Amino acid sequence: MEDWLGSLIYATKWVVFIPFVVGLIRWRQLHISQKLIFGLTVVAILAELSSLILSRTIGNNLVVLHIFVLLEFILLTLAFSRGYRNYISRNGELLIISGFGLICILNVIFFQGLFEYSSNTRTLEAIFLIAMAMGFFVLSLKRLDIKDLNSHPMFWVSAGVLLYFTANLLLFIYSNYVGKLGQSSEIGALTFKEIWAIHGILNTILYLFYTRAILCHWKESQ
């Protein structure tokens, strides 16, 4: 059972290559918002490779998560800003990104160091991105300015973000507790793997939604 769960967790980490390959093939046809999502897949791949190297060399790869959370937040904020007209102003995106970056720095200095799980910023990121995704749906329904939601990349990004971060919010909040649970006993270790297997499945769904977003044939006028 544990070996099966471990294999599932490991396999779901590399689903990011699907939107990456699709993005490479369609690069010239991509809108700026789609290119930002493609950039996120590049960051995710580099993060996974860096995590693998650090875990095998120094035994702690949590510094990668601190960096990934910040870059993921920046790229998704820019995608929302550039992918839906007049959703977030340039001054607004600068304020949001700068504010979150400052929070990440303060969290590392005063609360969770580079080699601790960054549950504070991960949770805050989830709340911000859930709000952005919900804002997209509310505003698009209010404006009725998108002729075909199915062909709009930010529809798929928003749906994936809303599903992934809403479902994982409690995990992010209690992640440090879950980590300790995995070290407490055999039952705790099994529960830990089961929780992260569910996270892996949600992560797979998220990147499949990103793949669908990159596949959209969309123009600014639509």
Secondary structure, DSSP 4 states (H G I P E B T S, - for coil): -HHHHHHHHHHHHGGGHHHHHHHHHTGGG--HHHHHHHHHHHHHHHHHHHHHHHHHHTS--HHHHHHHHHHHHHHHHHHHHHHSTTSS-HHHHHHHHHHHHHHHHHHHHHTS-TTS--HHHHHHHHHHHHHHHHHHHHHHHHH---S-GGG-HHHHHHHHHHHHHHHHHHHHHTHHHHHHHHHH-HHHHHHHHHHHHHHHHHHHHHHHHHHHHHH----TT-
